[in-house]
Amino acid sequence: MDFPDLSEGSSYMSAVLKACGITLPLVKIKQNAEKYQFGIHNLFNGKPCEVLGVGSCAEGLTIVANQQIEQSYSSDSDIILIFRLIIYENEKKWRTAKASHPKLCHYLRLPDANYPGYAQLFVSEWLNSTENVCLANNTMNERLLKSNAFFSANFSRHGPALKSDKDLPPLLEKEGYQAQYINLVDFKQTHVGESEIKSKDFVYCIRGEKWPVEASEYKTRKRRFNWPTKQLFYEIIESGYFLASVGSKESKNKENEVQWRVSFNKAEQLIIESFNETQIHCLMILKNIKNKLLPKAVGKNITSYTMKTVMFWCLEETPDTCWHPSNLMRCVCFCISKLKQYLEKVFLPNYFIRKRNQFTLIEFPGDIQTRTKDFLENFLDNPQESMSVILSTFNDNRNLPPNLLNDKSQDVFIEQWLRFRVAMAQTYHLIGVNALWTLYDGYSVNHIIVRCNDVLEKLKILKYASPFMKLSQNCMGVLQYIILRNEKEKNVSELKQLCLENMVACVPADRTHTILRIATCLLDFGAQDECLHIIQNVTNHKKIYFSMSSHSKIVAQLVKNTTEKFSKMSRIRKIQEVKIYEQLINQDLINQDPYTLIEKLKNFKEEGHEVGGYFLFVFLWKGCCFEVTFMPAEVVILPKPAALELCVQCNENKNVKKVSFHPILYRLLLEFLWHVKNVSPNAKKKKILKDLKQCVSKIPKEIRSEGFNFIFYCLLLQHNYRSAYKYLIK
């Protein structure tokens, strides 16, 4: 790289970016958080398509720490919906498959020789047709918009995508996760670990498992340096490709309608995940140039994907030793010079399919090309001045000395780590119990246990999945109790031991749902002291009601208190706390378990350290409250009024597969029934009835009927028929 020495400015630029939260560990945390969100969704989603995040969000390149840089990097959130179809790359094999199974759909992908990187899909229709039909690229989008009122009302066509500016929770609800009113938490004030996502693009894709023939040059390409590494190269080839439903902008209308773009989203993700910190900084600066500097001169003809493609090519042409902090600006200049070379040739080769031109010439007229080249030449003629212009976009940090930048980067790292862990709790609260509904498909208890066990095994390899594992264990424990309950030869101790073991395993999952389900089994079984102890300790009436109704406010306040206390520490105390947090975060990245993290925080707290995140994490993971949910297969263990609610709801709506109860209402019902079974004094039962009535008066009107039902049943057991009749009318 023939550029002047920019080492001092490069090191300072790197320090500024780190102070803005653009560090390798935070990028990794963001990448893992995206994988976690979509991994959980795909694991529990029983639908034929897989959901995958792509682009800047999935790459972890949207991390910000101040409003100024946030505006530079704000972007769309790209989500692809992947259909797994059997695609043949060989016409002979395709025809053989058609002849063998004429009633099935068989897809043949043929590359478009005139438009490299695009292909056509031929399909033999299953409706007794012998003709080969070329599948239009808008087929799935058009069918969905026409057949689904929700999508037609909330989405619009945007190139190959269905674009929505709506909030994500309603979209997840439509996917089958009907969020409950007490655990769908508004995290807008607490989840600020990423830049603002302006909109969401949903793109339907078809996955190709094998490396496409038109990208065969990539496999045999001669490379001067050892990049990509052998392991990365192998993973790239194994990642296959996607067919995105969009044609070439330079093809004619009829050709455009039947073209599918060959995309390498997974391969690109793997490459970004292999970056070191300097490479991340370089790409972020290139994107900043594209977003903040280039548009003034050339509009939007140079895209973020342009910058990413240029950098991929530059990585092949440079040794690993070039990519270090003191060489950052020389790396940026090298990338800019390569872009200028490609622009002079008016041809930017796609990194995987060399023959595909990433420049869309019909949208890139000569005058715009000239202005773009002039800008790039000016940038390279005076890199020091260019660097100053780049620094001007980081107003909060650009004038700080290096030692203060280092301190700020540590503060930002800890704060952002806290916020990302809050965001992961958001996913758990949003999906949580509801994710398990998909595993209950009918009344076959043995079949449901098999499905739960299968999911449990898959969860073991997913990071930060222990809360979902606790929920799955709880489901299996209750179902196993139901099986043993019907086997008369089983002795009492075995049933009791089963319930207690599962109770212990599931206690950390939440404060209401899992424990009250175990208490239901114990009450059905007839356990005495154990059952009452669990029921009475699972919730504190006033405290739990407050945390349920104000959960998001409490979380926001805890985050604020934690970060403010840390920022106001004395320098000496903060140095000690930073060391503690570094240990915690390193262990957290290894263990990937919130409950292990809480124990570590507790130990440090007992040793006298501040670690204010302790109360935040306890509240998020151990203090969360869910409605107590049961499925039709579990109706046999429910108390009569709860079983009646389940039967009525399922009878009124055939699509209903569960019943959920307010945790305080259900807890009071269980406690009342325990006193009835154990012939307790009437005074205790009257007190519980009073608490039930007070609880009903405080909960939302739409769920009060279940409270009236519980009170009605309890009054009947007390032989207070007149009062019971009043609640029956209500």
C-alpha distance (Angstrom), angle and dihedral (degrees) to the residues before:
residue distance angle dihedral
M1 . . .
D2 3.81 . .
F3 3.81 100.3 .
P4 3.82 132.8 121.4
D5 3.78 121.9 -91.6
L6 3.81 106.6 -79.6
S7 3.80 97.6 161.3
E8 3.80 98.4 121.9
G9 3.81 93.6 47.9
S10 3.80 90.7 42.8
S11 3.79 93.5 55.4
Y12 3.80 90.2 48.2
M13 3.82 91.4 48.4
S14 3.79 89.6 51.0
A15 3.81 90.4 50.8
V16 3.82 90.9 50.3
L17 3.81 91.3 52.0
K18 3.80 91.4 49.0
A19 3.80 89.9 50.7
C20 3.81 86.6 55.2
G21 3.79 90.2 56.8
I22 3.80 97.0 -100.6
T23 3.80 98.2 134.1
L24 3.77 131.9 136.2
P25 3.85 95.2 -115.2
L26 3.81 92.2 51.4
V27 3.79 91.8 46.9
K28 3.82 88.5 52.5
I29 3.81 90.9 48.8
K30 3.80 90.2 51.0
Q31 3.79 92.5 48.0
N32 3.79 90.9 50.4
A33 3.81 91.5 46.9
E34 3.81 90.6 55.4
K35 3.80 91.2 47.9
Y36 3.79 89.5 48.5
Q37 3.79 93.6 52.6
F38 3.80 96.0 48.6
G39 3.81 93.9 35.4
I40 3.80 91.8 57.8
H41 3.79 90.9 45.3
N42 3.81 93.6 51.5
L43 3.79 93.2 44.1
F44 3.79 94.7 57.9
N45 3.78 98.1 29.3
G46 3.79 109.0 101.4
K47 3.79 93.7 -165.0
P48 3.81 124.8 113.0
C49 3.79 96.3 -115.9
E50 3.79 128.1 74.6
V51 3.81 121.6 -138.2
L52 3.79 119.7 -139.1
G53 3.80 132.8 176.5
V54 3.79 116.4 -136.0
G55 3.78 138.2 172.5
S56 3.80 128.7 38.7
C57 3.80 96.5 -22.7
A58 3.80 94.3 53.3
E59 3.80 90.4 42.6
G60 3.80 89.6 56.4
L61 3.80 92.2 -122.2
T62 3.81 98.4 126.9
I63 3.80 97.3 75.8
V64 3.78 113.8 131.8
A65 3.77 138.3 168.1
N66 3.79 103.9 -168.4
Q67 3.77 138.7 34.1
Q68 3.79 95.2 -112.5
I69 3.77 96.1 60.8
E70 3.79 90.7 35.8
Q71 3.76 89.0 66.8
S72 3.78 89.5 51.8
Y73 3.77 95.5 55.0
S74 3.80 105.3 30.3
S75 3.78 109.1 130.5
D76 3.74 147.9 160.1
S77 3.78 121.6 -79.8
D78 3.81 109.2 -122.4
I79 3.79 118.3 -154.8
I80 3.78 123.3 177.7
L81 3.79 123.6 -157.1
I82 3.79 107.2 -148.6
F83 3.78 124.3 -152.5
R84 3.78 116.6 -161.3
L85 3.80 106.5 -141.8
I86 3.78 128.3 160.6
I87 3.78 104.5 -105.8
Y88 3.79 121.1 -170.9
E89 3.78 119.6 -151.2
N90 3.81 92.1 -173.6
E91 3.80 120.1 68.3
K92 3.81 94.1 -152.3
K93 3.81 92.6 55.4
W94 3.78 89.6 45.4
R95 3.81 93.1 54.5
T96 3.81 90.7 46.8
A97 3.80 90.6 53.0
K98 3.81 91.1 48.5
A99 3.78 91.5 52.5
S100 3.81 93.0 47.2
H101 3.81 96.0 46.7
P102 3.82 108.0 21.3
K103 3.82 94.9 168.0
L104 3.79 94.6 58.5
C105 3.78 129.4 81.2
H106 3.80 114.0 -105.8
Y107 3.81 121.8 -171.8
L108 3.79 125.7 -153.5
R109 3.80 118.4 -168.3
L110 3.79 115.7 -154.3
P111 3.84 119.3 -177.2
D112 3.80 115.4 -124.9
A113 3.80 105.0 -119.0
N114 3.82 92.6 -161.3
Y115 3.80 94.7 51.4
P116 3.82 111.5 38.6
G117 3.78 113.6 -145.7
Y118 3.79 93.9 29.8
A119 3.78 129.6 94.6
Q120 3.77 143.1 -179.2
L121 3.79 126.1 -125.7
F122 3.78 118.8 -141.6
V123 3.79 118.1 -164.2
S124 3.78 132.1 -174.2
E125 3.81 103.8 -136.8
W126 3.79 116.2 -126.2
L127 3.81 95.5 -142.5
N128 3.83 94.4 95.2
S129 3.78 89.5 -80.2
T130 3.78 122.3 142.8
E131 3.81 93.8 -169.9
N132 3.78 122.2 103.8
V133 3.78 111.6 -125.5
C134 3.79 125.6 -158.8
L135 3.81 106.9 -132.0
A136 3.81 113.1 -127.4
N137 3.79 114.5 -129.5
N138 3.81 93.6 -130.0
T139 3.81 93.8 53.8
M140 3.81 98.6 105.5
N141 3.79 96.0 40.7
E142 3.81 93.3 48.1
R143 3.80 93.7 46.7
L144 3.79 91.5 49.5
L145 3.80 94.6 47.6
K146 3.81 91.7 48.2
S147 3.80 98.2 42.7
N148 3.81 101.3 38.1
A149 3.80 119.0 61.6
F150 3.80 92.2 -166.0
F151 3.81 93.9 57.6
S152 3.80 93.9 41.6
A153 3.83 89.5 53.5
N154 3.81 98.0 44.3
F155 3.82 105.6 30.5
S156 3.77 137.7 57.8
R157 3.80 133.8 -168.5
H158 3.82 113.2 -92.8
G159 3.80 109.5 172.6
P160 3.81 105.8 -66.2
A161 3.80 91.3 -15.1
L162 3.75 140.3 82.8
K163 3.79 102.7 -131.7
S164 3.79 126.1 -153.1
D165 3.79 132.8 179.3
K166 3.81 91.3 -169.5
D167 3.80 127.3 114.1
L168 3.80 116.6 -89.5
P169 3.86 100.4 -124.0
P170 3.84 95.0 68.6
L171 3.81 88.6 49.6
L172 3.79 90.8 52.4
E173 3.78 89.6 47.4
K174 3.79 89.3 56.1
E175 3.79 88.4 52.5
G176 3.78 88.0 61.4
Y177 3.78 106.2 -85.3
Q178 3.81 102.2 115.4
A179 3.78 100.6 -165.5
Q180 3.79 116.0 -135.2
Y181 3.76 117.6 -128.2
I182 3.80 95.6 -118.2
N183 3.78 100.5 46.4
L184 3.80 102.8 38.2
V185 3.78 94.6 96.8
D186 3.79 125.9 -164.7
F187 3.79 102.0 -127.0
K188 3.81 96.7 170.1
Q189 3.80 91.2 112.0
T190 3.79 95.4 43.2
H191 3.78 104.1 37.1
V192 3.78 100.6 71.7
G193 3.77 98.2 129.1
E194 3.78 93.1 112.0
S195 3.77 136.8 44.1
E196 3.76 120.3 -89.1
I197 3.80 112.4 -76.3
K198 3.76 104.9 -141.8
S199 3.81 97.2 -167.8
K200 3.76 144.7 -17.6
D201 3.80 126.1 -114.9
F202 3.81 117.8 -160.3
V203 3.80 112.5 -161.8
Y204 3.79 123.0 -172.0
C205 3.80 112.1 -139.1
I206 3.77 139.1 174.5
R207 3.79 116.6 -138.1
G208 3.78 121.2 -130.2
E209 3.79 110.9 -158.8
K210 3.82 98.2 -159.9
W211 3.79 129.5 60.9
P212 3.85 107.9 -93.6
V213 3.78 119.0 -110.0
E214 3.82 93.8 -128.1
A215 3.83 88.2 61.6
S216 3.81 93.7 51.3
E217 3.83 89.9 110.8
Y218 3.80 88.0 67.7
K219 3.81 89.8 62.7
T220 3.82 94.1 51.9
R221 3.81 98.9 34.6
K222 3.81 114.6 132.6
R223 3.78 110.6 -125.5
R224 3.77 125.5 -166.2
F225 3.80 96.1 -151.8
N226 3.78 135.1 37.3
W227 3.78 95.8 -94.2
P228 2.89 126.0 149.4
T229 3.79 93.7 30.3
K230 3.80 118.3 -126.5
Q231 3.79 91.6 -104.0
L232 3.80 93.5 48.6
F233 3.81 91.2 45.1
Y234 3.81 90.5 52.9
E235 3.83 91.7 49.1
I236 3.81 91.0 49.0
I237 3.80 93.1 52.8
E238 3.82 91.7 45.5
S239 3.82 91.3 51.0
G240 3.81 92.2 73.7
Y241 3.78 119.3 -164.3
F242 3.79 144.5 -83.5
L243 3.77 129.9 -124.1
A244 3.80 107.8 -138.8
S245 3.78 117.8 -159.3
V246 3.80 98.3 -115.0
G247 3.78 134.2 99.2
S248 3.78 131.8 -144.0
K249 3.80 114.2 -76.5
E250 3.79 88.8 -139.4
S251 3.81 96.5 56.1
K252 3.80 125.7 91.2
N253 3.79 120.4 -94.5
K254 3.80 97.6 -99.6
E255 3.80 92.3 44.9
N256 3.79 91.7 45.4
E257 3.80 92.6 55.1
V258 3.80 94.0 59.5
Q259 3.81 99.5 38.2
W260 3.81 122.4 105.7
R261 3.81 119.7 -162.2
V262 3.79 117.0 -128.2
S263 3.81 106.6 -132.3
F264 3.79 132.7 -176.1
N265 3.80 102.8 -156.9
K266 3.79 94.7 145.3
A267 3.80 93.4 47.7
E268 3.81 91.3 49.4
Q269 3.80 89.7 49.8
L270 3.81 90.4 53.1
I271 3.80 90.9 51.3
I272 3.81 93.5 50.3
E273 3.81 90.1 48.0
S274 3.82 88.7 56.3
F275 3.83 93.3 56.2
N276 3.77 122.2 116.2
E277 3.80 119.4 -138.7
T278 3.81 96.0 -91.4
Q279 3.79 91.2 51.9
I280 3.81 89.1 51.1
H281 3.80 90.2 49.9
C282 3.79 91.3 49.1
L283 3.81 92.8 52.2
M284 3.81 91.6 46.2
I285 3.82 90.7 52.0
L286 3.80 91.0 48.8
K287 3.80 89.0 51.9
N288 3.79 89.7 48.0
I289 3.80 90.1 52.9
K290 3.79 89.4 49.8
N291 3.82 93.9 47.5
K292 3.80 102.4 38.2
L293 3.81 109.5 22.4
L294 3.79 111.2 25.6
P295 3.84 99.2 52.2
K296 3.81 90.7 65.3
A297 3.79 89.6 61.7
V298 3.79 108.1 26.8
G299 3.79 110.0 13.5
K300 3.80 118.5 -136.2
N301 3.79 102.0 -33.3
I302 3.80 92.1 109.4
T303 3.83 109.3 62.8
S304 3.79 135.9 -169.1
Y305 3.79 87.7 -105.0
T306 3.80 88.6 55.1
M307 3.80 89.8 57.2
K308 3.79 92.7 45.9
T309 3.81 92.0 50.0
V310 3.81 91.8 49.8
M311 3.78 91.2 50.7
F312 3.81 92.4 50.5
W313 3.80 89.5 55.9
C314 3.81 91.3 46.8
L315 3.80 91.1 52.8
E316 3.79 89.3 58.7
E317 3.81 90.5 52.9
T318 3.80 99.3 48.5
P319 3.82 133.8 62.6
D320 3.80 121.1 -118.0
T321 3.81 89.6 -109.6
C322 3.82 90.2 70.7
W323 3.80 93.6 64.1
H324 3.80 104.4 78.7
P325 3.86 131.5 114.4
S326 3.81 97.7 -100.0
N327 3.82 89.4 54.1
L328 3.81 97.3 46.4
M329 3.81 99.0 111.4
R330 3.81 92.7 45.5
C331 3.81 87.5 54.6
V332 3.81 89.7 50.2
C333 3.80 90.9 49.2
F334 3.79 90.9 48.9
C335 3.81 90.3 53.9
I336 3.81 91.1 48.0
S337 3.81 90.6 50.0
K338 3.83 90.3 51.3
L339 3.79 90.4 50.6
K340 3.80 88.7 51.5
Q341 3.83 90.4 51.7
Y342 3.80 91.5 50.8
L343 3.79 90.2 47.6
E344 3.81 91.8 52.2
K345 3.81 88.2 55.0
V346 3.83 90.0 42.1
F347 3.78 86.3 -134.4
L348 3.81 127.2 103.8
P349 3.82 107.6 -178.2
N350 3.78 117.0 -139.9
Y351 3.80 107.4 -111.9
F352 3.81 94.1 -122.9
I353 3.81 101.7 28.7
R354 3.79 104.3 40.8
K355 3.82 94.5 -169.4
R356 3.81 93.7 59.5
N357 3.81 113.6 93.5
Q358 3.80 111.9 -141.4
F359 3.81 90.7 -160.5
T360 3.81 111.9 88.5
L361 3.80 98.2 -144.1
I362 3.80 97.1 -166.1
E363 3.82 87.7 60.4
F364 3.81 95.2 40.4
P365 3.84 108.4 67.2
G366 3.79 123.3 -171.8
D367 3.81 97.3 -101.1
I368 3.81 91.4 54.1
Q369 3.81 90.0 48.0
T370 3.81 89.9 52.6
R371 3.80 93.2 50.0
T372 3.80 90.3 47.9
K373 3.81 92.0 51.8
D374 3.80 90.6 47.8
F375 3.80 90.8 53.2
L376 3.80 92.6 48.9
E377 3.82 92.1 47.4
N378 3.81 91.4 51.0
F379 3.78 89.6 49.2
L380 3.81 92.3 52.8
D381 3.82 95.2 41.7
N382 3.79 91.7 61.6
P383 3.82 110.4 20.8
Q384 3.83 92.0 166.4
E385 3.78 91.7 59.7
S386 3.80 90.3 42.2
M387 3.78 89.2 53.9
S388 3.80 90.3 52.3
V389 3.80 89.6 52.7
I390 3.79 90.0 51.9
L391 3.80 91.5 48.4
S392 3.80 89.6 52.1
T393 3.80 88.6 70.0
F394 3.82 90.0 63.3
N395 3.80 97.7 63.4
D396 3.80 96.2 161.8
N397 3.80 95.0 57.9
R398 3.80 111.6 20.0
N399 3.83 96.8 95.4
L400 3.80 98.7 42.8
P401 3.82 119.2 111.0
P402 3.83 116.9 -113.7
N403 3.83 95.1 -104.2
L404 3.82 91.9 54.9
L405 3.80 90.6 45.1
N406 3.78 88.6 55.0
D407 3.82 91.6 50.1
K408 3.77 91.1 47.9
S409 3.80 92.5 49.3
Q410 3.81 89.0 55.9
D411 3.81 91.4 49.5
V412 3.79 92.3 47.0
F413 3.79 92.4 47.3
I414 3.81 93.1 54.1
E415 3.81 93.3 43.6
Q416 3.79 93.5 48.1
W417 3.81 91.8 46.6
L418 3.81 89.2 54.6
R419 3.78 91.6 49.5
F420 3.78 94.0 48.3
R421 3.77 90.5 52.3
V422 3.81 88.0 51.1
A423 3.81 87.3 52.5
M424 3.81 90.7 53.5
A425 3.79 88.9 51.9
Q426 3.80 86.1 52.3
T427 3.79 89.7 60.8
Y428 3.79 90.3 49.5
H429 3.81 93.1 49.0
L430 3.78 92.3 46.0
I431 3.79 97.0 47.8
G432 3.81 102.7 17.5
V433 3.77 114.4 117.2
N434 3.78 91.7 3.9
A435 3.79 93.1 66.8
L436 3.79 90.0 66.7
W437 3.80 93.2 60.0
T438 3.79 90.2 81.6
L439 3.83 90.2 62.3
Y440 3.80 93.0 59.6
D441 3.79 106.2 77.5
G442 3.78 105.3 161.8
Y443 3.80 135.4 -40.1
S444 3.82 101.5 -53.7
V445 3.80 100.7 116.8
N446 3.81 94.4 -173.9
H447 3.80 92.2 52.0
I448 3.81 92.1 49.0
I449 3.81 90.9 50.4
V450 3.79 89.8 54.1
R451 3.82 90.5 52.0
C452 3.81 92.3 46.9
N453 3.79 90.9 50.1
D454 3.80 91.4 49.1
V455 3.82 90.6 52.8
L456 3.80 90.7 45.5
E457 3.81 91.0 56.7
K458 3.81 91.3 49.8
L459 3.79 91.4 48.5
K460 3.80 90.0 58.3
I461 3.81 91.0 71.0
L462 3.82 94.4 44.8
K463 3.80 117.6 92.4
Y464 3.82 119.1 -117.6
A465 3.81 90.8 7.4
S466 3.82 98.6 126.1
P467 3.86 93.9 105.1
F468 3.79 89.6 56.2
M469 3.81 89.8 45.6
K470 3.80 89.2 55.9
L471 3.78 90.2 52.5
S472 3.82 91.6 48.8
Q473 3.79 91.3 49.1
N474 3.78 89.2 51.8
C475 3.80 91.9 52.9
M476 3.79 91.5 49.3
G477 3.80 91.8 46.9
V478 3.80 93.5 54.0
L479 3.81 92.3 45.4
Q480 3.80 92.2 48.6
Y481 3.81 88.7 50.9
I482 3.81 89.3 53.9
I483 3.81 90.7 52.8
L484 3.81 93.0 48.3
R485 3.79 90.5 43.7
N486 3.79 90.3 65.6
E487 3.80 94.7 47.2
K488 3.80 103.8 87.0
E489 3.78 95.2 -169.3
K490 3.79 92.2 64.7
N491 3.79 112.1 101.7
V492 3.79 126.7 -124.6
S493 3.79 97.7 -109.0
E494 3.79 93.5 56.6
L495 3.80 93.1 54.8
K496 3.78 91.6 45.3
Q497 3.80 93.1 48.4
L498 3.81 91.3 49.5
C499 3.81 92.5 54.5
L500 3.79 94.3 45.7
E501 3.82 93.6 48.3
N502 3.79 92.3 52.1
M503 3.77 91.6 44.1
V504 3.79 90.7 56.2
A505 3.81 91.5 46.0
C506 3.80 93.4 51.0
V507 3.81 104.0 37.7
P508 3.84 94.6 98.2
A509 3.81 94.1 53.6
D510 3.83 94.7 82.4
R511 3.80 142.0 -39.5
T512 3.79 98.6 -104.8
H513 3.80 123.4 16.0
T514 3.81 104.0 50.5
I515 3.80 96.8 37.3
L516 3.80 96.2 46.2
R517 3.81 89.9 50.7
I518 3.80 88.9 55.7
A519 3.82 89.5 46.0
T520 3.81 87.9 54.0
C521 3.80 89.9 56.8
L522 3.79 91.8 47.4
L523 3.80 91.6 49.8
D524 3.79 91.3 48.5
F525 3.79 89.5 49.0
G526 3.78 93.2 49.0
A527 3.80 100.3 -116.4
Q528 3.77 109.8 160.7
D529 3.80 121.4 -167.8
E530 3.82 95.7 22.0
C531 3.79 92.4 52.8
L532 3.80 96.5 48.1
H533 3.81 91.5 45.5
I534 3.81 91.4 54.2
I535 3.80 93.9 45.0
Q536 3.80 95.2 49.0
N537 3.80 95.6 44.6
V538 3.78 99.5 42.1
T539 3.81 93.1 80.2
N540 3.74 139.9 13.6
H541 3.79 103.5 -144.1
K542 3.80 101.7 -135.7
K543 3.79 97.0 32.2
I544 3.79 95.4 50.2
Y545 3.78 94.1 44.6
F546 3.80 89.8 53.3
S547 3.81 93.8 48.1
M548 3.81 91.1 48.6
S549 3.80 95.2 50.7
S550 3.82 95.8 41.8
H551 3.79 103.1 30.3
S552 3.79 98.2 129.3
K553 3.81 92.3 46.7
I554 3.79 91.4 50.5
V555 3.81 91.8 49.2
A556 3.80 91.9 48.0
Q557 3.80 91.0 49.4
L558 3.81 93.0 47.3
V559 3.81 91.0 50.8
K560 3.80 90.6 48.3
N561 3.81 93.2 47.3
T562 3.80 92.3 47.6
T563 3.81 95.7 49.7
E564 3.81 94.9 41.3
K565 3.80 93.3 49.5
F566 3.79 89.9 50.5
S567 3.82 94.2 47.8
K568 3.83 92.7 49.7
M569 3.81 96.1 51.6
S570 3.76 119.5 117.3
R571 3.79 114.2 -99.8
I572 3.82 93.3 -109.4
R573 3.81 92.9 48.2
K574 3.79 91.8 45.0
I575 3.82 92.0 53.3
Q576 3.82 88.3 56.7
E577 3.81 92.6 46.2
V578 3.82 92.3 48.0
K579 3.80 89.3 56.4
I580 3.80 90.0 50.6
Y581 3.79 92.2 48.6
E582 3.79 91.4 48.0
Q583 3.81 89.4 55.7
L584 3.80 91.3 46.7
I585 3.79 94.9 47.6
N586 3.81 93.5 46.0
Q587 3.80 90.2 51.0
D588 3.79 90.7 44.6
L589 3.80 92.0 53.9
I590 3.81 89.0 51.5
N591 3.82 100.1 41.5
Q592 3.81 97.7 35.4
D593 3.81 90.3 -163.1
P594 3.84 123.4 122.1
Y595 3.81 93.3 -156.7
T596 3.81 92.6 54.2
L597 3.80 87.9 48.6
I598 3.81 91.1 52.4
E599 3.81 90.8 53.0
K600 3.81 90.7 50.6
L601 3.81 90.7 49.0
K602 3.79 90.1 49.1
N603 3.81 91.7 52.7
F604 3.80 92.5 51.4
K605 3.80 90.1 45.6
E606 3.81 90.7 54.4
E607 3.81 88.9 51.2
G608 3.81 89.9 59.9
H609 3.81 101.9 -99.4
E610 3.81 121.1 137.6
V611 3.85 99.5 -131.8
G612 3.78 90.0 158.8
G613 3.79 91.3 -170.9
Y614 3.81 89.4 79.6
F615 3.82 95.7 83.9
L616 3.80 91.0 41.4
F617 3.81 93.8 54.6
V618 3.80 93.9 42.9
F619 3.79 90.2 53.2
L620 3.82 93.2 45.3
W621 3.79 99.1 47.1
K622 3.80 108.5 19.9
G623 3.78 100.1 26.0
C624 3.80 98.7 50.6
C625 3.80 116.4 122.5
F626 3.78 125.1 -148.4
E627 3.75 131.9 -179.8
V628 3.80 109.7 -100.5
T629 3.79 106.0 -105.6
F630 3.80 131.1 -163.3
M631 3.80 131.5 179.5
P632 3.84 128.9 -141.2
A633 3.82 90.8 -101.6
E634 3.82 88.6 61.4
V635 3.80 97.1 51.6
V636 3.84 93.0 107.0
I637 3.82 93.5 70.8
L638 3.80 97.4 44.2
P639 3.81 121.8 106.3
K640 3.81 109.8 -106.2
P641 3.83 98.7 -100.9
A642 3.82 91.4 47.6
A643 3.82 91.2 47.1
L644 3.79 88.8 50.1
E645 3.82 90.9 53.7
L646 3.80 90.4 51.8
C647 3.81 93.4 48.8
V648 3.81 93.4 46.4
Q649 3.81 93.8 49.2
C650 3.80 93.5 46.6
N651 3.80 90.5 47.3
E652 3.81 93.4 50.1
N653 3.80 94.0 47.4
K654 3.80 120.3 26.2
N655 3.81 90.3 -161.0
V656 3.82 92.3 61.5
K657 3.81 110.1 104.1
K658 3.79 100.6 172.6
V659 3.76 148.2 24.9
S660 3.81 123.9 -134.6
F661 3.79 127.2 -161.1
H662 3.76 131.9 -161.8
P663 3.83 102.9 -101.8
I664 3.81 96.0 -130.9
L665 3.80 92.6 47.4
Y666 3.78 91.8 48.4
R667 3.80 93.1 44.8
L668 3.83 90.9 53.2
L669 3.81 90.9 48.2
L670 3.80 91.1 53.0
E671 3.79 92.1 47.2
F672 3.82 91.8 50.0
L673 3.81 91.9 49.6
W674 3.80 90.5 48.6
H675 3.82 90.2 56.0
V676 3.81 90.1 47.8
K677 3.82 91.7 51.5
N678 3.78 92.1 47.6
V679 3.85 95.1 42.2
S680 3.80 94.7 -121.3
P681 3.83 121.4 -179.3
N682 3.81 115.2 -76.6
A683 3.80 91.2 -119.3
K684 3.79 91.5 69.6
K685 3.80 92.2 48.9
K686 3.80 91.9 48.1
K687 3.81 90.2 52.5
I688 3.81 90.8 53.1
L689 3.81 90.7 48.7
K690 3.80 88.6 52.8
D691 3.81 90.4 50.9
L692 3.81 90.1 48.6
K693 3.80 91.6 54.1
Q694 3.81 91.9 48.0
C695 3.81 90.9 49.1
V696 3.81 92.1 50.6
S697 3.81 90.2 53.0
K698 3.82 91.0 56.5
I699 3.80 102.9 44.1
P700 3.84 123.4 85.6
K701 3.80 115.2 -78.2
E702 3.79 93.7 -119.9
I703 3.81 92.3 67.6
R704 3.80 100.1 36.6
S705 3.79 92.6 97.6
E706 3.80 91.1 73.2
G707 3.81 88.7 53.2
F708 3.81 91.1 51.2
N709 3.80 88.0 49.8
F710 3.81 91.9 53.0
I711 3.81 93.2 47.0
F712 3.82 91.3 47.0
Y713 3.80 91.3 54.0
C714 3.82 93.9 45.8
L715 3.82 91.0 50.4
L716 3.80 90.1 51.2
L717 3.80 89.7 54.3
Q718 3.81 87.0 52.1
H719 3.83 89.2 50.6
N720 3.80 88.9 -122.3
Y721 3.80 93.2 140.1
R722 3.82 97.7 163.5
S723 3.82 93.4 57.2
A724 3.79 90.5 40.5
Y725 3.81 90.0 55.9
K726 3.83 90.5 55.1
Y727 3.81 91.1 55.7
L728 3.80 90.8 44.8
I729 3.81 88.4 58.9
K730 3.82 90.7 48.5
